[in-house]
C-alpha cells in the first residue's frame, strides 16, 4: 500500500512540475519584445550616457542617423508591430503571466499594451491577470490610471504624469509637466498602500519628475484650460 501511495505521489509531483514548466519559446519571444519596447524608451532618458545610448542602438540594430531623424516616430512604428505580436500571443495563450513565462517576462505584454491605444480593450484581461497573481496588482493599478487619463477622467493611484503644450501669460509657447488629476487626493496613499505600492504619492512624484519638481494639484478643468490656451 505504501508503495502505491508513493508511486501516486511521484506521478502527481511529475504532473505538477510539467504544468509549472515554463514555455521557453514564448518566454524568448516576449523577452525580445520587451527588449525593444524598453530599449527604445531608454534612448530618451535624459540621464543616459552617450556610451550607453550607442550600446542600445547597436543591440537593437538601429541606425543612429535614422533614429535622430525619426525619433518617436520610430518608436511608434515598433509599438504598432509589438501590439500585433502581443495580440497574436493573447489569442493563443491568454495573458502570458508568470506561470507560463516566469518573471520578469510576465511584464512584457503589459508594457506593450500600456504603450498602445488598446488599453480599453485589454484592461479586463490585465485585471484578471492581477487577481490571479500572474502580474503584480500594482501594474493593474498603473494601467487603470493610464486608462482613466486617456478617457480624461481622474486617476485613482496617482501613477500618471502628463505634458501639455500651452502658452505663457505673454503668449510664448511652453511645455508644462504635471501630475494627472487625482480623485480623492487626500486618501490616495491609503489606496496606494492597499494596492501594494511601496512608495507614497509624494515619493512617486519625485521619481517621475525629480526632487526639485514642485507639485501643483491640477483639476480636470485646469488641464482643459491648458489645452485651450494652445489653440
C-alpha positions in Angstrom: 0.0 0.0 0.0 2.8 2.4 0.9 4.5 1.7 -2.5 1.3 2.5 -4.3 0.9 5.8 -2.3 4.5 6.7 -3.0 4.0 5.9 -6.7 0.9 8.0 -6.9 2.6 10.9 -5.1 5.5 10.7 -7.5 3.2 10.8 -10.5 1.4 13.8 -9.1 4.7 15.6 -8.5 5.7 15.0 -12.1 2.4 16.2 -13.4 2.7 19.4 -11.2 6.2 20.0 -12.4 5.1 19.5 -16.0 2.3 22.0 -15.6 4.7 24.5 -14.0 7.3 24.2 -16.7 7.8 27.5 -18.5 7.1 27.9 -22.2 10.7 28.7 -23.1 10.0 29.6 -26.8 7.3 32.0 -25.7 9.5 33.4 -23.0 12.2 34.2 -25.5 9.8 35.9 -27.9 8.4 38.0 -25.1 11.9 38.9 -23.8 12.8 40.1 -27.3 9.6 42.2 -27.5 10.2 43.7 -24.1 13.9 44.5 -25.0 12.6 46.5 -28.0 9.9 48.3 -26.1 12.1 49.3 -23.2 15.2 49.8 -25.2 13.7 52.4 -27.5 12.4 54.3 -24.5 15.7 54.3 -22.7 17.1 56.2 -25.6 15.0 59.2 -24.5 16.2 59.1 -20.8 17.8 62.4 -20.1 20.4 60.8 -17.8 21.6 58.1 -20.3 25.3 58.3 -21.2 26.4 58.5 -24.8 28.2 55.2 -24.4 25.0 53.5 -23.1 23.0 55.1 -25.9 25.4 53.8 -28.5 25.2 50.3 -27.0 21.4 50.3 -27.1 21.4 51.4 -30.7 23.8 48.5 -31.5 21.9 45.9 -29.5 18.6 46.9 -31.3 20.3 47.2 -34.7 19.1 50.8 -35.0 20.9 53.2 -37.4 21.8 56.3 -35.4 21.1 58.7 -38.2 17.7 57.2 -38.8 16.9 57.4 -35.1 17.8 61.1 -34.9 15.7 61.7 -37.9 12.6 59.9 -36.8 12.9 59.6 -33.0 9.4 59.0 -31.5 8.0 58.2 -35.0 10.4 55.2 -35.0 9.2 54.2 -31.5 5.6 54.4 -32.7 6.4 52.1 -35.7 7.7 49.4 -33.4 4.9 49.8 -30.9 2.5 49.0 -33.7 4.5 45.9 -34.6 4.7 44.8 -31.0 1.0 45.1 -30.2 0.2 42.9 -33.2 2.6 40.3 -31.9 1.1 40.5 -28.4 -2.4 40.2 -29.7 -1.5 37.0 -31.5 0.1 35.7 -28.3 -3.0 36.6 -26.2 -5.4 35.0 -28.8 -3.4 31.7 -28.3 -2.5 31.7 -24.6 -4.5 34.4 -22.9 -2.4 36.7 -20.8 1.2 35.3 -20.7 1.7 35.6 -16.9 4.4 34.3 -14.6 3.0 30.7 -14.6 3.6 30.5 -18.3 6.8 32.6 -18.9 8.1 33.5 -15.4 9.3 36.8 -14.1 10.0 39.5 -15.3 8.9 38.2 -18.7 5.3 38.3 -17.4 5.6 42.1 -17.7 6.3 42.1 -21.4 2.7 42.1 -22.7 1.7 44.6 -20.0 4.4 47.1 -21.3 3.2 46.8 -24.9 -0.4 47.2 -24.0 0.4 50.1 -21.8 2.1 51.9 -24.7 -0.7 51.1 -27.1 -4.1 52.6 -28.0 -5.8 49.4 -26.9 -5.8 49.7 -23.1 -9.6 49.8 -23.0 -9.8 46.5 -24.9 -7.3 44.6 -22.8 -7.7 46.1 -19.3 -10.2 43.5 -18.2 -7.6 40.8 -19.1 -4.9 42.7 -17.2 -7.2 43.0 -14.2 -7.9 39.3 -14.3 -4.2 38.5 -14.5 -3.6 40.7 -11.4 -6.4 38.9 -9.5 -4.8 35.6 -10.4 -1.3 37.0 -9.3 0.1 36.4 -12.8 1.3 40.0 -12.6 1.6 42.3 -9.6 -1.6 44.2 -8.8 0.4 47.5 -8.8 0.7 47.0 -12.5 -3.0 46.7 -12.8 -3.3 50.0 -10.9 -0.9 51.7 -13.2 -2.8 50.6 -16.3 -6.1 51.7 -14.7 -4.7 55.1 -14.1 -3.4 55.3 -17.7 -6.8 54.2 -19.0 -8.6 56.9 -16.9 -6.2 59.5 -18.1 -6.8 58.6 -21.7 -10.5 58.9 -21.0 -9.9 62.4 -19.5 -11.0 61.2 -16.1 -9.3 61.5 -12.7 -6.8 58.8 -11.9 -7.0 56.7 -8.7 -3.5 55.8 -7.6 -1.5 58.9 -8.8 0.8 57.0 -11.0 0.5 59.0 -14.2 2.0 62.3 -15.3 1.4 64.3 -18.4 2.9 67.0 -20.5 1.0 69.6 -22.4 2.0 72.4 -24.8 0.4 75.6 -23.7 1.2 79.4 -23.7 2.7 81.6 -21.1 1.0 84.8 -20.0 2.7 86.7 -22.8 1.7 84.1 -25.4 5.0 82.3 -25.6 4.6 78.6 -26.3 5.8 76.5 -23.3 5.7 72.8 -22.3 4.2 72.1 -18.9 4.7 68.8 -17.0 2.1 67.9 -14.3 0.6 65.0 -12.4 -2.6 64.0 -13.9 -5.6 65.0 -11.7 -6.2 62.5 -8.8 -9.6 61.5 -7.4 -10.0 62.0 -3.7 -6.4 63.2 -3.3 -6.3 63.1 0.5 -6.8 59.3 0.5 -4.5 58.5 -2.4 -1.8 57.0 -0.2 -4.3 54.7 1.5 -5.3 53.4 -1.9 -1.7 53.0 -3.0 -0.8 51.0 0.1 -3.8 48.7 -0.3 -2.8 48.1 -4.0 0.7 47.1 -2.9 2.8 50.2 -3.8 5.9 50.6 -1.6 6.1 54.4 -2.2 3.9 57.2 -1.3 2.2 59.5 -3.8 4.7 62.2 -2.9 7.7 59.9 -3.4 6.4 58.8 -6.7 6.2 62.3 -8.0 9.9 62.8 -7.2 10.6 59.6 -9.0 8.8 60.8 -12.1 10.0 64.4 -12.2 12.9 64.8 -9.9 13.4 66.1 -6.4 13.1 69.8 -7.5 9.7 69.4 -9.1 7.1 71.5 -7.4 3.8 69.6 -7.3 0.6 71.5 -8.1 -2.7 69.6 -7.7 -4.3 70.0 -11.2 -8.0 69.6 -11.7 -9.6 68.4 -15.0 -10.7 72.0 -15.5 -7.1 73.2 -15.2 -6.0 70.6 -17.8 -8.7 71.7 -20.2 -7.6 75.3 -19.7 -4.0 74.4 -20.6 -5.2 72.8 -23.8 -7.4 75.7 -24.8 -4.5 78.1 -24.4 -2.6 76.2 -27.0 -5.3 76.6 -29.6 
